[in-house]
Amino acid sequence: MNHACVLYDRECIGCGECDRCDLDPEKICDNCMKCVQGDADFRGIAIDGIYLEGESDSRADEQP
């Protein structure tokens, strides 16, 4: 069973778009953290959810 896409409202189709670098879309993200580093006093990120080991993704259980 496919899981839900993290970018679009659909099932994952394995396109890999979610693995791309935010600063250089030609690069696969390697967790360099350059996208969150800088000289600002603070940074903000959006957290859609926290998944603990052993818990399933409830979005994958949703029916379209």
Summary of the structure (lengths in Angstrom):
residues: 64
radius of gyration: 14.7
end to end distance: 13.2
largest distance: 43.6
contacts: 76
relative contact order: 0.22
helix: 11%
strand: 6%
